Every structure is written in structure tokens, then in C-alpha cells.
């Protein structure tokens, strides 16, 4: 049996140096290690001493340290931006113990099929701050697509926009504390009640995360009264899959219906 060595770097240079070793994994909140096969792991790098648990705002950009838990982000955004889509996505994610432990950086590095925040970050065109083999800033969309960006690299922070928007986050769950079968994120920017930009993402599809560019284009230039429910549904063509799903056709139809509802909910006047 391999004796696993825990390390607690106190500087970024020390942490990135440790990443160069073979068979090491990063420890943030620890939820990703639960139930995982670590028989070949020789070292665990704990990031808790790097000062990455913060949320701050500068003009229209909110920066979230990678070690901030979901609960930390919910608390901070409740004061900084009460209607922010990321707040809506995280405040009901998983359950209270998991929200207290799961870190924003870890949940980006290891994207689960039930992710509550991936759609929100993509809709916001969020940016990651990286260190290690890959340095600098990259879009979340690029990071998720390119595995090479993840190799021996730390996520230090995520930067998101805090511009005025209408939004809605839908979680398809059997019980309140269950992991969602799929999620829908809708983010709309309006000018004089007309949609000038839109971001819509469904997580839990055959591709894991699916954007809906045709639907986004359909919404541009329209007010709420111009949008036709059936036309929206026609533009939502996704396959919802997962080990807990027995009727994929039903779930795909449900995704159509709930996406239309999410758009109209985001456009409600009491936002």
C-alpha cells in the first residue's frame, strides 16, 4: 500500500513546483476525493494556506478565489449582487454540507455531470486565472474544451461580469437535496425591454454541456411579447442522458418545456 504524503504549500511557487511531481492530486474542499480511487496517488497538495478564499469586486468585475466554497460565494454575492445568475445557480446546489465544502475552483477543474454552476459561468463568459504549466487568464469555455490547459495547472481565481441582466436557473431534481438530472441557465441583457444579448446553456446533455446559439439568435431584438413558446421549444434539441435517467425522450421534451419557461421567467417584470 502506498503511503500518501500530504503537503501544505504556503506560496504559489511552492504549489506549482509540487504539481510537477507524478501521481499527485490537488485538495481543495475534498469532495472530489470522496469515493475516488486513490490507490495510485502518492501525494496530495492542500491549497488552504495560499489565501485563495476571497470574493471581491472591482468596477463591473467580481473575482472569486478558487478556494472559496459555494457557501462563501452565495454569502458574498447576496451582498454584492443579489440578482446575479451565479448566486441563483449556487444557492440551492447540492446540500448544505456540500455547499460548505465544495470549492469554486475544484468544481471547475472536475466538472461533474450534475454541475450547477457550469452553465452560469459559460453564460457570463467567465475567465479563469491560472498558474503552473499554463499561466495567465483563459476563458472558462476554452478551459473546459482543452484538456491541455488543465494539465499540472492550478486555478487561482474566476472572474465574472456584474453587468445588469435578467436571468433564471432551473434545476431538474427529484428532491430538493438531490443532484440535478440537468440544469438550464438563461442570462439576458435588455435595452428598453428588448433583448440585446443572450446566453443559454443546458448541463446534463450527451455532450455534458450544450449551448443553444440558434435560440440565442432567435431572442435577439425581441421583447417578451414577441417570443413564441412553441418557437423556442423547436430550437431546443438536446439529448438528456445519465445513469439515473430511464426515459431520455421524456427528459429531452421536458428540457424543451423548461427552457421556454426559464426564458419567460427571466423576463418577468419583478426581476
N, C-alpha and C positions, 0 to 999 in steps of 0.2 A: 504494500500500500504506500502511495506517495504521501510524504509529509508536505502539506501545503504551507507555504510561507506567506504571512500577511505583512504588507509594507504600508507605511503611512507617510507618503511624501509631504514635505512642508513647502516645497517650491515647485513651480511649473517645470523647471528644467529637470528636477529630480524625477518628477512624474513621467515626463516624456522619455527620459533615459530608461526608466524601468519598463516602459512599453516595448522597448527594443528586444527584450528577452522573449524567449519562446515559452509557450504554454502558460501565459499569464492572462488574467481577466481583470476587468475593472469592476470595482464595487462602489455603487452609489447608494441607492436605498436598499439594495439587496433583493428586491422582489424578482429580478431576472434569474437569480441563482437558485431560487426556491424550485425544487423539483427537477433541476437541471443535472445532467450527468457531468460531474466534475472529476471523474476518475483520472483524467489525463492532465488536470490542472496542477501546476507546480507552484504558482504564486497568485495572490490576489492583491491588487493595488487599490487601497481605500482612499477616496478623494476628499474625505471630510475635513482635512486640515488645509485645504487650498483656498478657502474663503470664497467658494463659488455658490453660496446660498444667499442670494440677494435678488431684489427686484427694484429697478429704478427707472425713472422716466426723464428723458431729455427732449424737450420740444414735443414732436409727434412720434417719437420712438420709445418703446418700452423694451428694456433689456432685462432678461431673466437669466440669472446664473444657473449653470447646469445642475447644481446640487439642490436647487430649490424643489421642494416637494409640491405635489399637486395642491395640497392644503395651503402651503405658503403662497402659491400663485393666486389661488382663489381669494385668500385674505387680502393680498396686496391689490389685486385688480378690483376688488369690491370697493376700495377707496379711490384708486387711481382712475378707473374707467368702468363704472358699474354695468354698462350695457355691452361691454366688449365680448366678441364672439368666443375668445379663448376662455373667458370666465364661464360663459354658458356651457362650453364643451367640458370643462373640468369639474364644475361644482357638483355634478351628480355621477362622476366617473367612478366605476368600481364600487368600493365601500369605504367607510371611514378609515379602517386600519390601512388599507392600500393607499388611500389619498395622503395619509400621513407619512408613508414610506416611499412611494414611487416618485422618482425624481424626473424632472422635465428632460434632462439630458439623457438619462438612461432609457426613457420611453421613446426617444427619437432614435437612439443608437440601435435599440432592439424593438422594431416596430411589430407589435402583436396584431393579429387579425382583428382583435376587438378594440383597437385603439380609439379612444375618444378625442384625441387632440390632433391627429394627423391631418384630418380634413380642414380643421381651423387654421393650422399653420400654413397649409398649402393655399388656402383661400386668401390668407393675409400676405402671401408671397414672402414668408419669413426667411430670415438669414441666420446662419449659424456662424459662430466664431470658433475656429479650430486651432489646435496645437498638436505638434508631433510630426509624423511623416508628412501630413498635409497641414500647411499653415494658412492663416488668413480667414477670409469670410467667403462662404458659399451659400447659395440658395438651398433651402430645405428640399425643394424638388430635385435639385441636382444630386444632393447627398443621398437621397433615397434611391435614386436610379443608378448611381455609380458606386459599386462596392469598393472600388479602389480608394475612394475618398474616406472610407471608414477604417481602412487597414492601419493599425498601430497609430491611431489618431484619437485625441480627446476632443469632446465637445465641451467648450468652456462656457458658452452662453448662446441664447437665441434672442434675436432682435425682431420685434413685431411692430406693425404700424398701430397708431392710435388715432386714426382719422375717423371722422363721423361716418357711421354706416348703420344700416339695418341688417339684422341677422337672425338666424334661427338654427338651433342644433337639435336634431332628432336622434334619439337612441331607441332602437328596437330591442326591447328586453322582455323577458317573461316575468321577472320580479324586479323590484327597484334596485336591489343589490347585485343583480346578475350582470355578467359581462354581456354587452350588446351583441346581437347577431349581425347587425350592421348599423352604421351611423350615417346621417346626412347632415352636411354643413352647407348653409346658404349665407353668403355675405353679399350685400348690395350697397352700392353708393348711389345716392339720389341727388338730383338737382332740380328744384321746383317740382317735386313729386314724380320726376321721370328718372328711370334707371340709367345711369351713365357708365356703370361698370358692375360686373357680376362675377362671383366665384362660387362654384357649386361642386362639391366632392362627396362621393359615396365610398365609405370604407367597409370592407367585408365582401368585396366582389371577387370574381375569379382572378382578377389581376391584383387583388388586395385593395388597391386604391384606384378609383376611376374618377377622372374629371369629366365634366359634361360641357365641352366647348360649344356644341351646337345649341344647346339650351341657353347657355350664357349669351350667345349672339342673338338668339330669339328675343331675349328680355331687353336688350339694349334699345333705348329710346322709347320704351313703353312705360305707361303709368299702370297702376293696379287695375284700372277698369279695362285696359287694353289686353290684358293677359287672359287667355282662354285655357281653362283647366285641361281639357282634352288635348289641346295642342302641346301643353307642357308634358303630359304623360307620354305622348307619342315620341318625344325627344329623349326619354329616359329608357335606354336599352342596356340594362346591365344584368349579369347573372350573379345572384347572391348565393354563395356557397359556404360550406363549413361542416364540421363533423356533427354539429348539433342540429343541422337543417335536414329534414326528411323530404320536404316538398319545395324544390328550388323554383319551380314555375310560380307557385303561390307567392313565394318571397320576392320574386322579381316583379310581380304585379303589385305587391304591397309597396315596393320601393318606388314605383311609378306614382302611386297614390300619395304616399307620404312626402315625396319630393314636391309635388304640387302644393300640398298643404303647408309645407315648410316655407315655400316662396310667399304664399299669401299671408302666412303668419308673420314673416319678416316685414311685410309691408303694412301691417296694422298701424293705425294712426297713433296708438298709445305707446309706441316704442320710445 
